[in-house]
Every structure is written in C-alpha cells, then in structure tokens.
Amino acid sequence: MSAPDPEDKALRVEEVISGLLHWGVLGSLTLITAGTVLCFLEPGTYGVRGGSPADLHRFLTAGAAFPRQLAWFLGGLSRLDGTAVIVAGLLLLIATPVIRVAVSIIAFASVRDRMYAAITSVVLALLLFSFYLGKAG
C-alpha cells in the first residue's frame, strides 16, 4: 500500500476549508435574516404588531442600550428573540475565518510544513489577542 499523495491531501484540506467558509457564511446569513424577521414580528419592536418611532430609533441606533451579557444572549436564543438570533449570526460570521485559521494550522501540521504552521499559529494568536483587547477596551 502506497503513502497518500501530498497533493491529494492538500486538495482535500482546501475543500474542507472552502466548505467551512461557505457554510459559515451561509449559516450566518440565515441566522441574521431569521433574526431580522423575528424582530419585526415581536411585540415592542417596530414591526407588524406595532411599535412607536421611538422603538424604531432604539432598534436602529448603534449601541443604544444593547445588552452584552452571556445570560441575555442565551436567554434570548432560548426565547427566539430576534436580536439574540442576529447576534448569533454575527458571532458565527466572526468565528468562521478564525476557525478557518485554526483548521489551516492542523492542515499545515498534517503535511509537516512547520514554518507555515508556526506562522499561522502566530496569526491565530494575534486574532485571539485582538478579541481580548476589544473586550477589554
């Protein structure tokens, strides 16, 4: 039995990464669209069940009383709160390229390309550190 061809392995890794990006963006788009529809169906938002111009302004103003707690997010998802579903879609959109970088590290390590695995590891560390700085600031 012969060893697997490195080019075949690289092609499979590229297909996995391509599928990851495709499904990550598609999933994000689906969640954001569903969350937007839910927002317009919920009472107290600007939708078919009413809502005042002040509700619309609160809904559209960047950072206006936007909750940032994990409990709010998980509770909102369990209630299918439109805003929480939109946030889930945005988090998936942000996570997709980060996961792609992590998968690239595994791919480079599997073909024993230590230099690219190390460089990609630094890129992942910088991405994660930037998230930490964003949270702190």
Summary of the structure (lengths in Angstrom):
residues: 137
radius of gyration: 20.3
end to end distance: 55.9
largest distance: 71.3
contacts: 351
relative contact order: 0.13
helix: 77%
strand: 1%
